[in-house]
Each structure stands twice: as structure tokens, then as C-alpha cells.
Amino acid sequence: MHRWTPEGLSGVAMLVVSVVVGGPVLFGAARTEIPRAVWIVLFGVLLVALFAAAVTTRPSTIGKASWAVAVVAAWAVVLTAPEMGLLPILLVVVAAVSVYVVPVRIGLIVVALNTLVIGLATAQQTGDAGATMLTGGFYLLIQLATVFSSVSLLREQRMRRELTEAHVELQAATVLLSESARTAERLRISRDLHDLIGHQLTVLALELETARHRDGERAREHVERANRVARELLADVRSTVGELRVEPLNLAAALEQVVRDLPGLDVQIDVAPDVDVGEEHAAAFVRAVQEIVTNVLRHADARVLRIEISSEGGGAVLSAVDDGAGTRKLRVGNGLRGMAERFEALGGHATFDGNRGFRVRAWVPAS
């Protein structure tokens, strides 16, 4: 089943508006300066180019070229239909799409040229300077309002995406910081264990050595001291071992925390029960998931991301795929390169594929 993106729905809505606006000319209710068949072809070119530009998810050569064709076709359509009615709305639609494919300054230049075209068409139709200025000014305001409202919408979307990326990074940092704190606590306990038990064993050895060279009651006194030290030592060892008995990192729960509460993206995490990784490997998987989610939010325009971790080839493998458009010309940036280097440092590897959505596969040997 085809998954409609917001850009696709927006493109369809623009096509519907354009067809409705051009309806009177299409069905012969208004005359044209050129043969109607030619005008209809121009109008069809406009619709196709407008849709191609509207569904462009980010600035690209194809999007810019499509929009440029739509601009020229819209001018031709409006100027060759003197009884234009609502046809100038086509120029408003073209101006609205400009924000998504070209810099704002280019869009404003086209708004000015659109207004000039509307003025020429109005003057051609009415010959009234006042009506020409009034119509041109009216559509100029509409175009400016459309352009700036689209700019505000894009800025809000960008800020929301950046906030989501920061949320993912914070969640990953929280997981890793928690594990780092556990590691630091175990290190502290091991040092205390060394200092405490080392001292008590030294006392115990001295008492027993002294008792070996004494006779009678004097030897018994040292043996009792040694016995007391041994009991204290046993209690301390039990206490310390109890503190060291810390549950290992729950990888599934940690990854679920990283991807929790992401607006607009459904991340499905599946960690096989037999996966057993050490601290460094777990940290690599957490950072990998963070980078994968961030890339999907920035580039993929996906709705669903599936991440699986399973045992394979004497190690653990991470597989991730989204339902976005993907890309045939995959460019590995610093984030993905850093992910690959992290797995390579652990003796594993990572591969990336942009066909049929963005795919990541990363493997590490058993820790």
C-alpha cells in the first residue's frame, strides 16, 4: 500500500486547487489567446511540474528545475487567457512552493515577477490602470502572506526536528551515564575491597605467625585475635560481594529509553533474548541507535523504523531499516563514519545501504 507523505498530500491539494481554478478555460467557458489544445498542454505541463516541485522533500536539482518550469508555464497560462478569472491563484501556488525548493530571496523575486504578470494580464483584460493596480496589489499581498507563512511553518518544523534530535541524544547520554556511574561504583568497591581485605589479611598473617612462635596461653591469645580478624574479614567479603552483585545493563530497556516519545516516528525495537553483550558493546549499540534515529529524523522522511539485535556468527548484529524513500547515492557523513569506526574498534564492522529505505547492519564479536 502506498504511504502518503505530507508533501505528497500537499502536492495533491495543490493539483486539485489548480484544476478547479483552470476549470473554466479547460471546459471552454473562457477563451484563450492561443489554440485551446496548446493552452491545455501548457496547463498540463504546469500541473506536472508543480506536483514534482511540491513533493520534493528537500532542495534538489530536480525540484528546482521542476519549479522553474512551473513558474514559466504559469506565466504563459495566465497571459494567454485574457478572461482569466481566478487563474492568478496559480501564481500564488507557485510562490507557496518556492519556499521548499529555492532560497527565500529567489521566491520573493518571483513574487515580484508574478505580480507584474498579473498586472499585464489585468491591463490586457480591462485596460483600467486603477483595476490593474488594485488586482496586482491584492495578489501581491496574498503571495507575500503565503510565502512568509510557509517560511514560518518550515522554521517550526526544523525547530521541532532539532528538539527531537536533542531528546534522542539526551536519552542516549542518560543511558550511558547511568552505566558509567555503575562502572565507577564497581571500581570504587574493588578498590575498597583491595585496601580493606589487604589490611585484614596482613593482620591475620601476623597474628598467626606470632602464635606459631609462642606457647601456651600467649599463643592462644594470638589465635583468638586471628579468629576474630578472620570472622570480620568474612563479613566484609560478603558485604562487598553483595554490593558488586549488580544487574547487567538491560539492552532492550536501554534502547527503548533512547527512542521513547519521538513525535512522527514509530521506532520498533526487538532484542533477541539470547543476546549477551558487555559494557563497551552495549554502549556501541546505544550510540548506533542514536545515530540511526537522528539520520532518519533528518533525512529519511520515514514514519516507521525497525531495529533488531540478534545473535549471529559468534557475536551480536544490529539490523535497522526505515520505510523512507532512501537514496541511491549514499553519502556517509561524520555520524555514520564514527559509528562504523566504533564497531571496527571492537573487532566488528558496519555497512549502510540507501536502497528501499535506509538500512544499517552492524556486527560485533562476542564480548
N, C-alpha and C positions, 0 to 999 in steps of 0.2 A: 504494500500500500504506500502511495506517495505521501511523504510528510511535508505539509506546507509550512514554510518558514514565515516570519513576519514580513520579510522582504518580498516573498512570493505573493502573500496576501495583499500587500500594499500595491504591488505591480498589477494584480488583477483588478483591484479597486480603481486604479488609475485608468486601466483599459476600459472599464465599464463607464466611468465618467467621460472619457474621451469619445467613446462610441455614442453615448447619449447626446453629447454636445454636437458631434458631427452628423447626427441623425437626419436633420432637415435637408442637408446637402446630399447625403448618401441616398435618400429616398426621393430626391427630385423636388423637394419643397422649396429649394433656394437654388438660384442659378450660379454658374461658375464662369470665370473668365477664360478658362481652358476647357477642352473636352472633358466631360464628366468622368469618363473612364480613366483619363490621365490623373484627374483630381483624386479619384478613388485609390489609384495606385500610390499616389503621394501620401494619402491618408493612411493606407496600409503600411507603408514604409515607416511613417511616424509611429504607428502603434507598436510595430515590432521593435523599433529602435528604443522607444520609450520603455517598453517592458524589459528589454535586455539591460538597459541602464538602471532601471528601478530595482531589479533583483540582484544587482552587483552588491556583494556583501562588504566589499571594501574597495578603495580606489584601485583601478586596474586599467591597462591599455584598452581592453575590450569595452569596459564600462565607459571610459572617456570617449572612445570612438563612437559608441552607440549613442551617447548623449549628444555629441556634436551633430550626428546625422539627424537626431530628433529635433534639435534646435533649427537646423536649416529647413527640414521638412515642415515643421510647424509654421515657420515664416511663410513658406510657399503656400501652404494650405490656407492660411488666413488672408494673404494678399490676393489670392486668386478666387476668393469667394466674397464678392462685394456686399452681398446681403448676409453679412457674417453672423448676425445674431449673437450667440454665446461662444462662438469659436475662439475668441481671445482667452477663454479659460484654458485652452490647450497650452498657451504660453505660460499661464500660471502653473500648470502641472510641470512643464519643462523646468521652470525656475525652482520648483519644490524639489525636483530630483537632483538638481545641480549640487546641493549640499552634500550628497552622498558620493559623488564621483570627482568633483573638482574643488579647488580651494574657494573659499567664500568670495574672495575678490573677483574671481572669474565669474562666479554666479551673479554678482552684482553688476558686472559689465553686461552680461547677457540680459539681466533685468532691464537695464537702460535701453539696450537694443530692442528688446521685446516691446517696450513702451513706444519706441519710435515706430516700429512696425504697426502697432495698434493705432497710433496716430495717423499714419499714412493710410491705413485701411479705412479708418473712420472718415478722414477727409475725402477719400475716394468715394465713399458711400453717401455722405451728407453735404460735403462742401462747406460746412459750417465750422469756422475756427473755434467758436465757443464750445460746440459739442465735441470737437476734436480734443481740445484741452481738457474738458471735463471727463471724457471717456479715458483718455490717456492717464490722467491723474488718478482716476478711480482704480484702474488696473495696476498702476504703479504701486499704490498703497497695498493692494491685495498681494502683489508679488513680494513686496518687502516684508509684509507680515508673515507670509508663508515661509520665506527663506529664513527669517530670524527665529520663527517658531521651530523650524526644523533644526536649526543650529542649537537651540536650547535643548531640544529632545536628544540630539546626538551627545551633547555635553553631559546630560543627565545619565544617559546610557553608559558613557565612558566612566563617569564617576562611580556608577553602581558596579560596573565590572571591576574597577580598581579596588573598590571596597571589598568585593567578594574575593579577589586575589589576596588582599591583605588578610582577610579572615582565614583563608586556607593556610597562608604562611604562618599566621599566629597559632592556629591549631596544631600544625606540624611542629612548630617550635615548642609548644606546650608539652606535646608528647615526648619529644627528645629531651627537653629539660627535665621532665619527670624521671625519665630513665637515667639521665646523667646524675640526678640527685640520688637515685638508688645506688648507682655505681659508686658515687663518692661516699655514701654511707657504709657500703660494704668495705671500701678501702679503709675508712676510719676504724671500723670494727676489727679488721685484720691487723691494723697497727696496734690497737689496744690489746688485742689478743697476744701479739708478739711481746709487747712490753710487760703485760701482767703475768702471763704464763712463764715467760723467760725469767722474771724475777722470782716467782714462786718455785720454779724448778731448781734455780740456783740455791735458794734457802733449803729446799728439801735435800738436795745433794750434800750440802754442807752438814746438815743435821745428821744424816745417815753416815757420812764419813767420820764425823766426830764420835758417834755412837760406836762405830766399829773399833775405835781406839780406846774406848772406855769400858770399864767393867761394872757389873752390879747396878746399884741404884742410879749412879751417874749416867750410865749408858741408857737405862730405861727412860730417864728424863728426856734425853735427846730423841729417842724413838717416839715418845708421845708427841713431842713437838713436830717431828716429821709426819706422824699420822695426822695431826691437826692441819698441817700445811697441805697434805695430800687431799684431805676432805675439802678444804677451801678451794684447792685447785680444781677438783672435780666439779664443784658447784659453779665456779667461774666458767669452766669449759661448757657446761650445759647451758648456762645463761647466754654465752656468746654464740653458741651454735643455734640457739633459738632465735637470736637476732638475725643471724645470717640466713635463716630459712625464709627467704623472700620469694614470693611467686614470680616466675619469669614473665617477661613482657607478653601480654596478650596481643598478638599482632593484629588479629581481626578487629578487636575493640579499638586499638590504636588507630588503625586506618579508618574505621568508621567515624572516629572523632575528627580526623583530619577533614573528611568530606561532609561533615554534618552541616545542615541548614544552608545549602547552596541554592539560591534562587535561580530558577530556569534551567537547572541541570540535575538530572536524576543519575546519581552515581551508585552503581550496584557493586558491592564488594563481596567476593567469595574467596575465603581462605580455607584450603583443604585441612581437615583435622590432623593429618599426618605431617604437616609442615612444622619443622622444628628448626629455628634459626637463632643464632647468637645475637649479642647486642649490636655488633657492627653491621651484621646483615640486616637486622631489623631496622636499624637507622637508615640503611641504604634504601630499603623498601619504602619507608615513610617519606624520605626525600624524593624518591621516584614518583610516588603517588602525588605528592605536592606539585612537582614539575609537570606531570601529565595533566592534572586538573587545571593548572594555570594555563597551559598551552591550549587546552580545549576552550576555556573561557575566552582567551584572547583571539584565537584564530579559527576554530572549527565550526562555530555556529551550530553546535550539536545540542540535542536535547537529552540524550542518554549516553552514559559512559559506563562500560562494563570492565571491571578489573578482577582478574582471577590470579591466585597464587597457589601453586600446587608443587608437589614433589616430582622431580624429573632428573634423570641422569646423575643420580648421586648428589643432588642439590635441590634448590628451590628456584622455580621460574615464575616470573610475573608476566601476565599477558593482559594487555589493555587495548580496547577498541571503542571508538565512538561512532555515532550514526551521522556524523557530519559529511560534508562533500569531499573532504580530503584534498590532496593536491598531487599532481604527477611530478612536479618539480619541487621536491622536498628540500628545504634549506635547514640544516641543523645549526641552531643558534647556540649561544653560550650555555643556556639552561640544559638542553639535551646533551650537549657535549660534556658538560660537567656530570650529568647522570651516567653517561657511558664510562667516563673516567673513574667514577666512584665504584662501579661494578667491576671494571677491569682491575682496580687496585685490590679487590677482594678475590681475584682469580677468575672472575666471570666475564660476561660480555652483555651488550645491549644493542638491539637493532631497531630501526624505525622504518615505517612504510606508510606512504601517503595515499595509496590506492584504496578505494572503497572505505572511506573514513580514515582517521589517523590511527595507526597501530604501533604498539610498543611491545617488544618482547625482551625481557632481561633475565639472565640466569646467573646464579652464584653457586659455587660448590658448597657442600655441607660444611657447617662451621664446627 
